[in-house]
Structure formats: structure tokens, C-alpha cells
Amino acid sequence: MTTYIAQFTAKHRIIQIEQNSIFTWKQESGEIDQTLLSDKIKRESSKHFYQLVAGPTYEIKMDDISVTVWKTAVF
């Protein structure tokens, strides 16, 4: 398994705050599937970020989040 790092920006459809961050993950060496990576970032990082910002009474839906991955590298 190889550890990778990605620089990304996440935007929510309604909440006017951008998440600019990094994300690390492990996978077998080889091509990085950008769609799978974006989904993984939404699920494991951005959904929690926006839930923290919005508070417990607002439900965050993953379909309302868009992720742009700027760079990836072996970490």
C-alpha cells in the first residue's frame, strides 16, 4: 500500500464557506481515480466539515458538495 496526499477545495451548494485542505489516503500503487477520490474526500472529510459549520439541526447531503482536487502526490 502506498500513502498519497491531495490538495483540494470543497464547496457546498448553500453554505458560503469553502473548505481548502489536504487529504491523505492509502491505496495500491497505480492510477488515482479522481472520481473515487472526490467521493472519498466528501464522505470522510467535507461532509463532517460542513456539518460542523452548519450545526446539528441542518442535514448535510453529499450531493450538495462539490470537490475539486488540485494536486496529488505520493506522501
Secondary structure, DSSP 8 states (H G I E B T S, - for coil): -EEEEEEEEEEESS----EEEEEEEEE-SS---HHHHHHHHIIIIIHHHHHHHH-TTS---GGGEEEEEEEEEE-
